[in-house]
């Protein structure tokens, strides 16, 4: 008898191989070192990466006890940014900050899907949050991309796109100016350092006009980079820009 094999016959060998790999090559939690089936064990995830606390819906900074949910922080009220919303999965603080550094500078790429999963958790923790029409990662400059060998924002954006069901446009933006890293620039100079650094790709203008664009990055610190990107997208006709980041540096 000819014909295609039943679906279970394809799934069973793959499931068996995955179970065998887990048994022979157990993982260690990236935070505590305990044996786990995932990159970070469940207790560490619950302790350090569970959505919680009230944040400004615009910039994702934590709100004080006197500020209500859904209310913008004083900074966003005083000087509204170009972006419209931000979702952050966690604070950029110990011990999660070490995972960000291990992805970005240690090329530990299995961390990227875990970051994306926590970002999905953060989105689901905000019922009614408007999903973007498309996602794009913050682009790296050519020099830094060659040095690192990958763009950590793109590595996060791929599984995030699949999980949310939102199309990914990895070449929507280009880095027109290879600026100095924001982390090495004085806070008072960061806005000027990043100004004019991004452009919309020539063939992408039709995909932006009137659309809600989601910008993906690993960390949001001062917000100047994401604000410059949002300004660039708005000038190109984007109707709304939302940031999706793994970690948000708390204000000092």
Residue pairs with C-beta under 8 A, 6 or more apart in sequence:
22 37
26 35
26 36
26 37
27 35
27 36
27 37
27 38
27 39
28 34
28 35
28 36
29 35
29 36
29 38
29 39
29 40
29 41
29 44
30 39
30 40
30 99
30 102
30 108
30 111
31 40
31 41
31 44
31 48
31 95
31 98
31 99
32 41
32 43
32 44
34 41
36 42
38 114
39 110
39 111
39 113
39 114
40 49
40 99
40 114
45 118
48 90
48 95
48 96
49 89
49 90
49 96
49 118
49 121
50 121
51 89
51 121
51 122
51 125
53 62
53 63
54 62
54 63
54 67
54 68
54 69
55 61
55 62
55 63
55 86
55 88
55 248
56 62
56 63
56 71
56 72
56 73
56 75
56 76
56 86
57 70
57 71
57 72
57 85
57 86
58 72
58 73
58 76
58 80
58 81
58 83
58 84
58 85
58 86
59 73
59 75
59 76
59 81
59 86
59 220
59 223
60 86
60 87
60 88
60 220
60 243
60 245
60 248
61 73
61 75
61 248
61 250
61 251
62 91
62 250
63 69
63 71
63 73
67 73
75 251
81 223
81 226
81 227
81 230
82 227
82 230
82 231
82 234
82 241
83 215
83 226
83 227
83 229
83 230
83 241
83 242
83 243
84 230
84 240
84 241
84 242
85 129
85 130
85 240
85 242
85 243
86 220
86 226
86 242
86 243
86 244
86 245
86 248
87 119
87 122
87 123
87 126
87 129
87 242
87 243
87 244
87 245
88 122
88 220
88 245
88 246
88 247
88 248
89 115
89 118
89 119
89 121
89 122
89 245
89 246
89 247
90 96
90 118
90 246
90 247
90 248
91 247
91 248
91 249
91 250
92 100
92 219
92 221
92 247
92 248
92 249
92 250
93 250
96 247
97 247
99 111
99 115
100 218
100 219
100 246
100 247
102 108
102 111
103 109
103 111
103 112
103 115
103 152
103 155
103 218
104 148
104 152
104 218
105 148
107 148
107 149
107 150
109 150
109 155
112 152
112 155
112 156
112 158
112 159
113 159
115 156
115 218
115 246
116 156
116 157
116 158
116 159
116 160
116 163
117 159
117 163
118 246
119 156
119 160
119 244
119 245
119 246
120 160
120 163
120 164
123 129
123 131
123 164
123 244
130 212
130 240
130 242
131 164
131 166
131 212
131 214
132 166
132 211
132 212
132 213
132 214
132 240
132 242
133 166
133 167
133 211
133 212
133 213
134 166
134 167
134 168
134 169
134 172
134 207
134 211
134 212
134 213
134 214
135 157
135 160
135 161
135 164
135 166
135 167
135 168
135 169
135 213
135 214
135 215
135 216
135 244
136 157
136 168
136 169
136 170
136 172
136 173
136 213
136 214
136 215
136 216
137 151
137 153
137 154
137 156
137 157
137 170
137 215
137 216
137 217
138 153
138 173
138 215
138 216
138 217
138 225
138 226
138 229
139 151
139 153
139 173
139 174
139 175
139 198
140 148
140 151
140 153
140 175
141 175
141 177
141 178
141 179
142 175
142 178
143 178
144 178
144 181
145 151
152 218
153 216
153 217
153 218
154 170
154 216
156 216
156 217
156 218
156 246
157 168
157 170
157 216
158 168
160 166
160 216
160 244
161 167
161 168
166 214
169 204
169 207
171 201
171 204
172 200
172 201
172 204
172 207
172 208
172 213
173 198
173 199
173 200
173 201
173 204
173 229
173 232
173 233
174 198
174 199
174 200
174 201
175 197
175 198
176 196
176 197
176 198
176 199
177 196
177 197
179 193
179 194
179 197
180 193
182 190
182 193
182 194
182 221
182 222
182 224
182 225
183 221
185 193
187 222
190 222
190 224
191 222
191 224
191 227
191 228
193 224
194 224
194 225
194 228
195 228
196 228
197 225
197 228
198 228
198 229
198 232
199 232
200 208
200 232
200 233
200 236
205 236
205 237
208 233
208 236
208 237
208 238
209 236
209 237
209 238
210 237
210 238
210 239
211 238
211 239
211 240
212 238
212 239
212 240
212 241
212 242
213 233
213 238
213 240
213 241
213 242
214 241
214 242
214 243
214 244
215 226
215 229
215 230
215 233
215 241
215 242
215 243
215 244
216 244
216 245
217 225
217 226
217 243
217 244
217 245
217 246
218 245
218 246
218 247
219 245
219 246
219 247
219 248
219 249
220 226
220 243
220 245
220 247
220 248
220 249
221 249
222 249
226 243
226 245
229 241
230 238
230 241
230 243
233 241
234 241
